[in-house]
Amino acid sequence: MSNVCRNKNPSQPFEQVRRLLPVLSQLLLSQDIQVLADACWALSYVTDDDKSKIQAVVDSDAVPRLVNLLQMDEPSVIFSALRSVGNIVTGTDEHTDVVIAAEGLPILGLLLQHNKSYIVREAAWTVSNITAGNQKQIQAVIQAGIFQQLRHVLEKGDFKAHYPYRSHAMHTPQFSATDYA
């Protein structure tokens, strides 16, 4: 299913992909690591496009399940779920609110302390996109204590984890490097 969801050229008509979303959302309840990772990757491909596709994933009730998978011990599941969540928060403020309502912020804070640098980097990218949102979302990040964890990531010198390879949030006028010091 993940290959059908990829945005290949030519890509599948979205109406065909949309029919798979309830199934993919249900697969997020599986106990099989490979099934979970593949379902998360499929959702990441769908959400790596326009806001209407992100909304379709949100409507499938996948977001709370994706956020829950961020707590697993399996890096392949964490990373693919994190990519999906990160893509979702690039959508509208309402999409970001769904991630926040699913208690995503405390988990993202923990992932900023993960022992895998690629997970830390993806969590930092996700947080940076949340902070590109509205004042309420920025306040939620502050209240979750995430800026302290981001500061730690920057201070520990893991340069692989703190380059903004996909984020625009760190470059918006409301933020500067000194805001994180």
N, C-alpha and C positions, 0 to 999 in steps of 0.2 A: 504494500500500500504506500510505503514512503516514496517509492519511485513514481507512482502516479501523482503524488502531491508535489513533486519537484517542479520548479519553474523552468523546465527545459524548453528548448526551442524545437519544435512547437510544443507548447504546454497544453495540458488537457483543459477542456472547457471547465470553468469553475463550477458550473452546475453539477457536473459529474463528481468533482472533488467534494463539493458541499454535501452530497449524499453520504460520503464516507465519514464526515465529522462526528456524528453520533457514535459510530462504531469505534473510531479512534479514541473518543472520550471514554468509552467503556473499557477499551484496552488498557487505559491508564490505571485500571484497578487490578490488572493481572499481577501474578506473583513471579512471572517469568521475566528475568532481567533483560533478555534479548527482545522480547515482545515490548516491554516498557520503553527501552531505548529506541526501538524502531518507531513506535507510536509517537514518542516525543520528537524524533527527527522529522517525521511526517508533518506534525503540527508546526514545527519550526519552519519548514518549507512553505507552508500555507501562510504563516504569519509574517514571512519575509517578503511582503508585497504591499498591497494597498490596505487602507483602513477598513474597507468593507469586508475583506477576507479576515482581518483580525476580528472584526465584529462577529463574523460567522463562527469563529472559534470560541469567542466569549459566549455566544448564544448556545453553544453545545455543552456548556457547563464544564469545560475542560480546565479552566484556570485554577479553581481550588485544588484539583487533582494534580496539576502540574506543580503548584506551589508545595503541596504535600510531598511530592517526589524529590524536591530539593533537599529533603532531610534524610534520604537514603544513604547507605554506606557505599553504594556502587558508583564510582566516578562516571562511568559511561551513561548512567541514567541521570545523574546530577547534571552533567554537562549538557545533555540534549534537552532536558527539561528547562535548564537555565537559559539556553539559547531561545527556546520558545517564549519563556517569560520575558526575556530581554527584548524580543521582537514585539511582544504585546505592548510593552510600555513605550514603544516608539509610535504607537497609534495616538488616539485622542486622550484627553485628560480622563475621560470616563473609562477608557481601557485601563489606564494606570490605576484609577480608583479601585477597579475590580481586583487587581493584584494586591493593593494595599489592604483592601477589605478581607482578602483571603489570608491575611497575616503574613504576607511576603516579606515585609521589612525586617523583622527580627531574624528570619532565616537568611536573608541576604547579608545581614550583619555577621552571622556565623560563617557564611561562605567566604567572607573577606578574610577569614582566619584559616581557611582550608590549606592543607599541605600541598595541594596541586596548584601550581601557579596559573595554569590555564583556567581553572575554576575561579581563582581569585580575580583574574583579569576579566572574565565574563561577568562576575558579580559586580565588579567596579563599573563596567560599562553599563550594566542594568541600572545601578544606583545613579550613575551620572545622567541617564536618560529620565529617570524619575525626577531628579532635581532640575531638569529642564522644563518641568511642568509648572503648575500653578503654586501660589503661595501656600495653600493648604497642604499640598504634597511635599513641598520643601520642609514645611514645619513638621510633617509626619516623619521625615527622614531625620531631622534634628532630634525629635523626641525619642526616636528609636535608638539614639546614640551611635548612629552609623558614621558620623563624621570622625569620631574618635578612631574607629576601625580603619577608615580610609587614611587617616593621618598615619596610623601605624604601618599600613601598607606602603605608603610613600617613604616613611622613615627607615624601614628595614632594608631599602635599597634593592628590592627585586624589580629591576627595570622592565622585565618582561611583563610584569603585572600592572604597570601604571602608565603605559602609553595609551592615549585615547584613540585607538585604531578605528573605532566605529562611532565614536560619540561626538556630538556637537555641543553637549551641555557645558563642558569645561571652557568652551570658547564663546559662550553667550555673554552679553554685556553685564548681566547681573552677577557673574562669578569671575573671580580672578584667583590666581595661584595662592595669594595671601589669605583668601577665605578659608583655606584648608590648613593653614599653619597653626 
